[in-house]
């Protein structure tokens, strides 16, 4: 299976808060790392991400780099917070196993996040 649509399905589910689709998009021993937290399965990811689900209103993809089962994506998420709304650029590196995401690592512009969500 082509790895790109697997990662796109996961990211779209994640940034729209589709919990059932998130669970269906990752392997059982899934791991995700980021600047402030790590998750070791879908349930932990969903629990840690609940505050994010409240403020994200969508995702738009900018660029994909695919190397077999390894996929990198540059994308923006639309945040809504006490200081208005705006797009925050993110980057992610993912490994795919079959038709599911096995690992992920994300980075983002924390200054933009803080500017939009300060006070939350």
Buried (B, 14 or more C-beta within 10 A) or exposed (E): EEBBEBBBBBBBBBBBBBBEBBBBBBBEEBBBBBEEEEBEBBEBBBEBBEEBBEBBEEBEBEEBEBEEBBBBBEBBBBBBBEBEEBBBEBBBBBBBBEBBBBBBBBEBBEEBBBBBBEEE
